[in-house]
Amino acid sequence: MSEKETAPKEKNMTRRTFIRNSGLTVGGLVLGGALGGLLNKKPAAPASAPAAGHVMEASNHNQALMYFTPDQFKVVDAAAEAIFPKTESGPGAKELLVAYYIDHQMAGSFGLNTKEYHTGPFYPGEAVPEQGYQHHLKRQEVFDLGIVALESEAQKRNKKRFFELNEEEQVAILTDFEADKVKMSGSVSSKFFFTLLRKVTLEGAYADPMYGGNKDMAGWKMKNFPGHQGSYTNLEEDKFVAIAPKALNSQHNH
Amino acid sequence: MAKTLPKTDIVTVGVGWVGGIIAAELTKKGYKVVGIERGKERSTEDYFMAHDELRYAERKEMMQDMSKETITFRHDMKKRALPYREWGSFLIGDGVGGSGMHWNGQTFRFLPYDFEIYSKTVERYGKDKIPAGMQLQDWGITYDEMAPYFDKFDAMAGLSGEANPLPGAPQIKYPTPPMIETPVTKLFKEAAKKLGYHPYHMPSANLSENYTNPDGISRGACQYCGFCERFGCEYGAKASPVVTVLPVAKKTGNFEVRTHSVVRKVLHKNGRATGVLYVDTRTGEEFIQPAEVVIVSAYQMNNIKILLNSQLGKPYDPKTGTGVVGKNYAYQTYLGRARGFFDDKEFNLYGGAGALGAQIDDFNGDFFDHTNLDFLHGGTMHITHLGDRPIANNWVPPGTPTWGKEFKEKSTFYANRNLILAAQGASLPFQDNYIDLDPTYKDAFGDPLLRMTFNWKDQDRKLQKFLGDKSEEVMKEMGATHVLKGGDDIKDYDIRNYQSTHNTGGVIMGASPETSVLNSYLQMWDCENVFVPGASAFPHNSGYNPTNTVGALAYRAAEGIEKYLKQGGSLV
């Protein structure tokens, strides 16, 4: 697992670089604390937003697997990064820990479709798309099948594992999944799997960090989204105001 | 064997806006009311952790558990209906407060034209203007008769708004001033005015200032936190049954709510309801709650389901157009819209409120001449400043890929640089858009699910195209660099994509038992001690959110119930 061991250092470098480049410094247009105190709401605990450049990567207990095997995780990690890559504006899915988010989601209610009507009879062949999904598979199973299909396409085309492919090769395979050009085994289409993969990738980039992704709220920072704030008093103003984000732990731990 | 409980004056099936209003009004008069609610108890404290987009907006925390109950859906009578397995087009809440907890608070009255749509359409354009299969009906009540009930709802909720400047629009005086003006609402208003339209701030149930209502209930002003629709309000600023009518009912000592209890049937004998049969989902026990009057006050669809499963009222037959329960299901057209991307402007879109917005009614109802148009009614066009949350807000200009590098750069760049002009259009009722019971699929108790047969008609497609064109015109005037337009190519209704939770009809009110289930007091023609107020009572749908009209009908029904308890018999 040498990849994992070296990761933290790289991540810090990236975060520092990102913060510097995006101009979101603590002395800039950051207003968070001033707005948090209305209606019995105490200001956020400062611990939720570590100062830029400060190294505190000791351990993240969320970086462990609840559902995927280590190899499945590597495929999902690579595919999520292709969908939401690291760019000039900030980190990609890998650094945001999106694949951990997806793993955790698959392990629970969402992965098991527990709050959906999952009773038969099923008529996937007869249904029109506008009727919504009509297959009997749980999202866990859809992911299992999707990962197998990504791996087998990688073997067929490049004789490699999916996560060993270069970016271009990965993008080419995912593009064909999106266009429904790949035949998956089971009663779901490659397009259905791709749509689900894209959805959970974006969720992992932007959901509250308590779910395991959106590391250090870096997803929110790219969009200047302030996360959880008790109140906004600047909405009548013409000027755009960037506000330092707070996550829900700031609400819970005060 | 169900256990029979002591009799009460009134039992309500569900405790949302309708159940809450009726409970408040009648317990104040000394009547005993029992509210039977399938979901859980709710309070403002529940929302301490509400600013969680994944849990509430994506995973639909406040909606009913679909594994226990849903509907089936098909486009036409020849197809097999299949279950609505995950949330998409509309979202049905449960728990105390019902949909009144997770709504946005955009609160409009239906128009004088709406209440007399058939007569007024024929009067202005002649009978031939109504296309074959379109089942327009007057409501059996006029706007002027409804106005006092609207006033009651507005005062109870403390609506924040201003008069509509459009000539001919009803002049409404709201109890609190409109919500704040932001650069977003301002930009829209300036563009709309330039084009000769009549913009105004939308009436809001998110309070613009602290307010005490006629019942002595005080609530604080909205904090513009940006988490409204699909969320509960942790401040109680957004009007909901839990922070308005339910405390009033509880204070009388005459009101009891039984949560986690699902009503399966209204029991009746010789044209008179005797009570309801319900299941306590925690113990599994069945109970009979006898009552003088039964109020069916669940979500629009569940009202239809309870009536059909109780064999109350004559089921609608779409082939002959006869029968009434399940008739005139209608929805709304929401796809005629325009999203603008502003390369040079950045807005504070992260904050806002569910009903912070501005709109024009110039193209709603019959405010414009339809002589040379091939559709009836219309829609309202609005801009909102709701709080754009990051999982849902990934909009990119036309031609951009939906994933990968370019998508990521553009979706982050435009996060605070895109605005949507949405048009909420009326979807009018047709003979073969209807609701009945599904022959195959069952709920958790083994009762049949509802089956929805619904598709867009040419009326809807033309209206959406028209509203899309108008929205594009205004968005361009607002100075958007790129515009993504909707409404041009509407084919079949798609249940996968969220459109609106403004489902109407199925248990409609009207002037005669041949064409409607209810009279103008929401009393069943066929069973005089059953009242069914709610959006299910709307004979058609308008270009407005339904809650204000639902609330007004509930006040009307409350008056009727009291009359009925005193004198009995049919109220009309």
Interface residues (C-beta under 8 A of the other chain):
Chain A: L38 L39 A82 I83 F84 P85 T87 E88 S89 G90 G92 S109 F110 N113 T114 K115 E116 Y117 H118 T119 P121 Y123 E126 A127 V128 P129 E130 Q131 G132 Y133 Q134 V171 L174 E178 R198 T201 L202 E203 A205 Y206 A207 D208 Y211 G219 W220 M222 K223 N224 F225 P226 G227 H228 Q229 G230 S231 Y232 T233 N234 L235 E236 E237 D238 F240 V241 I243 L248 Q251 H252
Chain B: F48 M49 H51 D52 E53 L54 E58 R59 K60 D65 M66 S67 T70 F73 R74 H75 K79 R80 L82 P83 Y84 R85 E86 G88 I180 E181 T182 P183 G220 Q223 Y224 C225 G226 Y235 E346 F347 N348 Y350 G351 G352 H385 R389 P390 I391 N393 N394 T402 W403 G404 K405 K408 E409 T412 F413 A415 N416 T440 Y441 K442 D492 Y493 D494 I495 R496
